Amino acid sequence: MRVRLLLRGASIIGVVVFMMAASASATTITFNTSAAGTMFVSDGLLTLNSSSGASATLTFAPDVNTIVGVPSNINLGNFTLACPNCSTQALGVGSVFNAFTFDLIVTDVTDNAKGEFVGTSTGGTIYSNVSPINISWTPLQLGPDGTNALSGNFGVTVFTIPDSNMTKIVAPNSGAVPGQTTVQGYVNSTLVPEPSTLSLIGSTLLGLGVLGRKRFFRH
C-alpha cells in the first residue's frame, strides 16, 4: 500500500510540475527607465552636447512602462548620436565629446523598487561614419532582494546588463535607425526556473510514477 501511494504521489507531482512549467513562462514584470535621475550627470539632462568641433548631440530616450515576460531580453532605452555637419573621417570634419557619466534609473513597477546602472565613457572624436564612444556600465545586476536598490526591494526580480557591460554608440549615419543605439538588458526571476527545466523534472517524475506502477502491478 505504501509503495502504491508513493508511486501515485510521483505521478501527481509530475503533473503539478508540468503545470508550473506552463505558468512559469506567463510571469510578467513591468519596468521603466523614465524616472527622475536618468540623465547625463554633468548637466542633469537627457541630451549631451559636444565640447568642440562641429555641433553634435548624444540624446537618451528612456523606456516608459513596459510589460515583459520573465525571463526576457529587454530594451532599457536608446541613445541617438547626431551631427548634421560632420563629414566622413577621410574629409576630417568631426566633433569631440569629453568624458561623461550617465545614470540609468531602472524602476521595477511590479516590485515597487528602483535601482541604478552607472555608465561611464571616455568620449572621443566622432565623424559621420565613425564613433569611438563606448559606455561601460556598473554594476552588472540589480536585485534580487534589495541588492543595489535606491529604494524599495526587488524581491526575486533580477535586471542585468549584458556580460560585455558595454554599450557601443554607433556613428550618426550608421544603424537601422541612423545614429541610434539600444541599451540591451535582461530581466529574470530567481524563483522562476526555466520552463524547459520544469518540464524535464515533471516528465522524470511522471515517468517514474508510471513505470513504477507498471512494475508494481506486474508483481
N, C-alpha and C positions, 0 to 999 in steps of 0.2 A: 504493500500500500504506500509506504514512504517513497519508494522508487518511482511509483506511478505519479505521485504528487510532484516530485522533483522534475520529472520529465514534462509534466503538464505546465509547471512553472516556467521551465526554459522556453517552451513554445510561446507562452503568454508574454514573457519578457521580450522575446524576439519580435513579436508583433508590435509591442509598445515602442521598441527602439526604431522599428521601421516608421512608425507614425511620427516619432521625434525627428527622424531624418527628413520627412516631408515638411514638417513645420519649421525646421532649422533654417531653410532657405527663405522662409517668409518673414523672418525677423527684420525690422526696419529701424533706421536711425535718421533723425532729422538734424541737420547741421547748417551752419553758415559761417562765412568769413567777413561779414559786413559790419561787425560790431565796432564801436569806437575803440581806437587803439591800433587798428590795422592801418599802417602808414609808413612812409619814409621818415625815419626818426629825425633827420636833420631839420625838416621843416614842418612835420606833422601833417603832411598832405598825402594824397594818393598819386600825385604827379611829381616827378623829379626832373628838374631842368638841367641841361648840360652846363658845364662850367666854362667852356671856351670853344672856339671854332664855330662851325655852323650851328644854328639854333636847333636843338633836339630835345625830345622829352621821352621819359620812360614812365608809363602810366599803368597803375594796377586797377583791375576791375574785379571786385570781390564777388563771391558766390552768395546769393540770397538763400533763404531757407530752401534746402534741397532734401528730398526724402530718397534714401537709397536702401537697398537690401544689404544685409550683413551675411557674409563678407562681401566687399565690393571695392573696385577701383573708383576713386573719386577725383573731382576737379576742385581744387582749393581756390581757384581764381586764375586770372590771366594778366600777364604783363604784355604791354604793347610798346615797342620801340619805334619812334617816328622821327625822321629827319628829312623834311621836304627838300632841303638844299644840299644835302650830302651827295657827293659823286661816288663812283667806284673807287676802290683803294688805288687803282692804277692812275686815276686822274688826280688823286691827292686832296680832295676837299672832304674833310671829316669833322667829327665833333667829339669833344672829350668829356667824359663823365668822371668825376672824382670818386674816391672810395665812399661807400654808403652802407647804411644798415636799414633793414626793413623788418618791422614787427608784423607778424601774421597771427591775428587772434582767431582761434577756432572756437565757435560756440556750439556745444553739444546740447541742442534744444531738448532732446529726449531725456537726457540725464541732468539737465539744468546745471551745466558746468562750462567753464571757459578755460582754455589753455593757450599757450603762446609758442609759436615757432619763430626763432630769430634768424633772419637771413643777413649774411654779410658778403660784401663784394669789394674787390679792389678797383672796380671801374675799368676804364680803358678808353681807347680811341675807336670810334665806330665809323663805318662808311656805309653807303647804301647796300653794299654786298658783303660787309664784314662786321661781325660783332664779337669781341673778346670778353664780353661781360658775362660772368658766372656768379650765381648767388648760392652760397653754401649755407645749409640750414642746421640748426641745433635747437633742442635735442631732436633725435630721430623719432621719438614716440611720445604721445600724450596719453595718459591712462595706462593700465586700468586703475581703479580706485582714485586716489587724489593725486597721482603722480603728475608733476609739472602743471597742476591746475592753478589758475589765477583765482578762481572762485568755484564753489560747488564741488561736486565729486563725480568723476567719470564712471563710477560704478565698475562695470566689467567691459566698458567700451574702450577700444584702442584705436587711436588715429596715428598713422605713421607716414613719414616722408620716405620715398624710395631709398634703398641701400646706398645709392650713389651720393645721396644727401645734397645733390647739386641741381639747380635749375639753370640751364644754359639759354641765355636770351638770344633769340635769333635776330639776324640783321633786318633793317627796315623793309627790304624788298624780298625777304625770304619767308617761307612758311605757307601753310594752306591759307591762312589769313595773313597778309603782309605784316611782318613785324610782331606777330602775336605768338606768345609762348605760354602754354598752360602749366600751372603748378600741379603736378600729379601727386596724389596721395592714396591712402588705403585705409579703410575702416573695417574693424572686425570686433568680435566679442569673445572674451576669454571663457564664456560659459556656453558658447555655441560651437560644438565640434563641426568639422566639415561634414556635410550631408553624406558624402561618399564613405566617410569613416563610420558614421552611424549605421549606414546601410550594411557595411561589412560586418559590424558587430551583430546587427539584427539577423542577418542571414546565417551567421555562425550559430547563434543561439537557437534560432528556429530549426536549423538543420540538425543540431544535436538533439533537440526535442523530438523531432520526427524520427530520426534514426534510432534514438534510444527507445522510443515507444514500439517501433517495429521489432527490435531485439527482445524487448520485454515480453511482448505478447507472443513472440515466436516460441519462447520457453514456457 
